[in-house]
Amino acid sequence: MVAINDLVEDWIQIRSTLQRQLKMLQSGEALSQSDISENEKKATTARIKGCIEEMNALLKEYARAHQA
C-alpha cells in the first residue's frame, strides 16, 4: 500500500517538473527547434499554469487536513 506521504512527495515532484517546463516555454528555450506557433505556446503555457495551480491546491488541502 502506498503511504500518503509518498503521494505528496510525487505531487511536489510533479509540480517542480511543471514549473521547470513553464520556465522553459516562457523563455523560448524549449521551442528553439520546433515549429510551435505563438498561439500554441500561449495555450500550452496556460494549461501548465492551470496544472501548477491544481497541484498547489491539492498540496494545501492535504496540509490543512493533516494539521489538525
LOBA-533345 format. One line per field, with one value per residue: residue number from 1; residue in one letter; x, y, z of N, C-alpha, C, O in turn. Coordinates in steps of 0.02 Angstrom, whole numbers, plus 50000, padded with zeros to 5 digits. Example, Ala and Ser with C-alpha at 12.3 -4.5 7.8 and 13.67 -1.06 7.14 Angstrom:
<nodes>
pos c(1, 2) .
code c(A, S) .
npx c(50660, 50642) .
npy c(49716, 49888) .
npz c(50390, 50354) .
capx c(50615, 50684) .
capy c(49775, 49947) .
capz c(50390, 50357) .
cpx c(50660, 50645) .
cpy c(49835, 50002) .
cpz c(50390, 50394) .
opx c(50712, 50670) .
opy c(49834, 50057) .
opz c(50423, 50402) .
</nodes>
This chain:
<nodes>
pos c(1, 2, 3, 4, 5, 6, 7, 8, 9, 10, 11, 12, 13, 14, 15, 16, 17, 18, 19, 20, 21, 22, 23, 24, 25, 26, 27, 28, 29, 30, 31, 32, 33, 34, 35, 36, 37, 38, 39, 40, 41, 42, 43, 44, 45, 46, 47, 48, 49, 50, 51, 52, 53, 54, 55, 56, 57, 58, 59, 60, 61, 62, 63, 64, 65, 66, 67, 68) .
code c(M, V, A, I, N, D, L, V, E, D, W, I, Q, I, R, S, T, L, Q, R, Q, L, K, M, L, Q, S, G, E, A, L, S, Q, S, D, I, S, E, N, E, K, K, A, T, T, A, R, I, K, G, C, I, E, E, M, N, A, L, L, K, E, Y, A, R, A, H, Q, A) .
npx c(50042, 50024, 50091, 50020, 50113, 50207, 50134, 50118, 50250, 50271, 50178, 50237, 50354, 50302, 50244, 50360, 50424, 50331, 50340, 50471, 50462, 50372, 50449, 50545, 50465, 50418, 50535, 50572, 50664, 50630, 50573, 50657, 50693, 50577, 50419, 50314, 50173, 50140, 50015, 49991, 50093, 50053, 49931, 49976, 50058, 49962, 49887, 49982, 50007, 49882, 49883, 49987, 49928, 49824, 49898, 49957, 49841, 49797, 49903, 49895, 49768, 49788, 49884, 49810, 49712, 49785, 49845, 49771) .
npy c(49941, 50113, 50248, 50402, 50503, 50468, 50493, 50633, 50675, 50637, 50724, 50847, 50834, 50823, 50950, 51029, 50988, 51033, 51171, 51194, 51162, 51260, 51376, 51352, 51356, 51488, 51558, 51527, 51433, 51296, 51291, 51317, 51233, 51192, 51199, 51266, 51369, 51540, 51551, 51418, 51404, 51496, 51437, 51313, 51356, 51416, 51304, 51228, 51315, 51308, 51174, 51179, 51264, 51180, 51077, 51148, 51181, 51053, 51011, 51107, 51079, 50949, 50978, 51059, 50968, 50875, 50939, 50956) .
npz c(50000, 49964, 50050, 50108, 50119, 50022, 49907, 49918, 49905, 49773, 49710, 49738, 49665, 49536, 49523, 49529, 49411, 49316, 49339, 49299, 49163, 49123, 49140, 49041, 48925, 48930, 48917, 48791, 48768, 48758, 48636, 48533, 48428, 48368, 48279, 48339, 48355, 48406, 48465, 48503, 48595, 48693, 48733, 48782, 48886, 48970, 49005, 49075, 49181, 49242, 49284, 49378, 49472, 49514, 49573, 49678, 49751, 49787, 49869, 49971, 50022, 50071, 50170, 50260, 50301, 50371, 50477, 50589) .
capx c(50000, 50061, 50077, 50002, 50175, 50236, 50094, 50134, 50316, 50260, 50145, 50287, 50399, 50263, 50239, 50427, 50435, 50288, 50368, 50531, 50439, 50342, 50504, 50574, 50418, 50415, 50599, 50582, 50716, 50603, 50544, 50706, 50698, 50511, 50378, 50254, 50151, 50133, 49951, 50001, 50136, 50011, 49883, 50013, 50079, 49903, 49869, 50031, 49993, 49823, 49905, 50025, 49879, 49789, 49944, 49961, 49779, 49798, 49952, 49868, 49713, 49818, 49917, 49758, 49677, 49828, 49872, 49727) .
capy c(50000, 50175, 50296, 50469, 50542, 50453, 50530, 50704, 50683, 50634, 50786, 50900, 50822, 50841, 51023, 51055, 50975, 51079, 51238, 51196, 51163, 51326, 51423, 51339, 51381, 51561, 51586, 51508, 51381, 51232, 51296, 51340, 51187, 51167, 51243, 51282, 51438, 51581, 51533, 51354, 51417, 51528, 51387, 51264, 51391, 51424, 51238, 51209, 51357, 51278, 51113, 51200, 51289, 51122, 51042, 51190, 51173, 50986, 51010, 51148, 51041, 50895, 51006, 51079, 50908, 50836, 50980, 50952) .
capz c(50000, 49959, 50104, 50083, 50113, 49957, 49858, 49925, 49875, 49700, 49690, 49741, 49609, 49476, 49522, 49511, 49340, 49279, 49346, 49257, 49094, 49112, 49131, 48976, 48874, 48933, 48894, 48722, 48767, 48736, 48569, 48484, 48371, 48349, 48239, 48376, 48344, 48466, 48496, 48536, 48653, 48744, 48758, 48822, 48947, 49012, 49032, 49126, 49240, 49275, 49318, 49437, 49520, 49541, 49618, 49738, 49788, 49815, 49925, 50026, 50050, 50110, 50229, 50307, 50326, 50414, 50531, 50648) .
cpx c(50044, 50041, 50062, 50064, 50210, 50200, 50112, 50203, 50312, 50228, 50194, 50335, 50364, 50260, 50306, 50442, 50394, 50315, 50430, 50511, 50409, 50396, 50536, 50530, 50419, 50480, 50612, 50633, 50691, 50580, 50594, 50711, 50630, 50473, 50313, 50236, 50145, 50068, 49956, 50043, 50095, 49961, 49918, 50034, 50020, 49883, 49917, 50021, 49933, 49841, 49944, 49978, 49841, 49834, 49952, 49900, 49776, 49844, 49927, 49811, 49739, 49848, 49865, 49725, 49719, 49864, 49833, 49741) .
cpy c(50062, 50221, 50364, 50513, 50530, 50490, 50605, 50718, 50682, 50699, 50844, 50894, 50841, 50916, 51055, 51045, 51022, 51150, 51246, 51201, 51231, 51378, 51414, 51366, 51457, 51593, 51572, 51453, 51315, 51232, 51314, 51296, 51160, 51220, 51260, 51356, 51475, 51565, 51466, 51362, 51447, 51478, 51336, 51295, 51398, 51357, 51216, 51250, 51329, 51215, 51129, 51225, 51231, 51084, 51082, 51182, 51104, 50982, 51050, 51110, 50985, 50923, 51027, 51018, 50870, 50876, 50971, 50891) .
cpz c(50000, 50016, 50074, 50076, 50047, 49901, 49858, 49894, 49799, 49674, 49688, 49681, 49542, 49469, 49502, 49437, 49297, 49282, 49302, 49183, 49076, 49099, 49062, 48920, 48872, 48908, 48820, 48713, 48739, 48664, 48515, 48422, 48349, 48309, 48274, 48367, 48410, 48503, 48533, 48599, 48710, 48775, 48803, 48888, 48995, 49044, 49086, 49189, 49279, 49313, 49382, 49492, 49553, 49590, 49683, 49782, 49823, 49875, 49984, 50061, 50095, 50175, 50282, 50340, 50377, 50467, 50595, 50691) .
opx c(50096, 49982, 50088, 50066, 50240, 50231, 50120, 50211, 50345, 50249, 50192, 50353, 50395, 50271, 50308, 50470, 50419, 50314, 50440, 50541, 50419, 50391, 50552, 50555, 50421, 50479, 50656, 50645, 50726, 50569, 50576, 50730, 50627, 50493, 50261, 50279, 50146, 50067, 49929, 50030, 50101, 49951, 49892, 50029, 50027, 49864, 49897, 50027, 49934, 49816, 49934, 49986, 49829, 49811, 49953, 49905, 49756, 49827, 49936, 49808, 49714, 49840, 49875, 49711, 49692, 49909, 49861, 49708) .
opy c(50064, 50232, 50381, 50555, 50576, 50515, 50636, 50768, 50721, 50725, 50885, 50945, 50872, 50943, 51102, 51090, 51050, 51186, 51298, 51239, 51257, 51419, 51464, 51396, 51487, 51648, 51603, 51430, 51282, 51180, 51325, 51320, 51108, 51278, 51268, 51400, 51445, 51564, 51459, 51330, 51426, 51478, 51318, 51263, 51387, 51355, 51187, 51223, 51327, 51203, 51097, 51209, 51232, 51062, 51052, 51176, 51099, 50953, 51030, 51110, 50974, 50893, 51013, 51019, 50836, 50850, 50978, 50881) .
opz c(50033, 50028, 50021, 50031, 50018, 49854, 49806, 49859, 49765, 49622, 49643, 49651, 49499, 49414, 49463, 49405, 49248, 49231, 49271, 49146, 49021, 49054, 49028, 48872, 48818, 48881, 48790, 48658, 48701, 48634, 48458, 48369, 48316, 48306, 48242, 48370, 48464, 48564, 48588, 48650, 48767, 48835, 48855, 48940, 49055, 49102, 49137, 49245, 49340, 49368, 49433, 49550, 49613, 49642, 49737, 49843, 49880, 49927, 50041, 50123, 50150, 50228, 50341, 50400, 50421, 50500, 50650, 50742) .
</nodes>
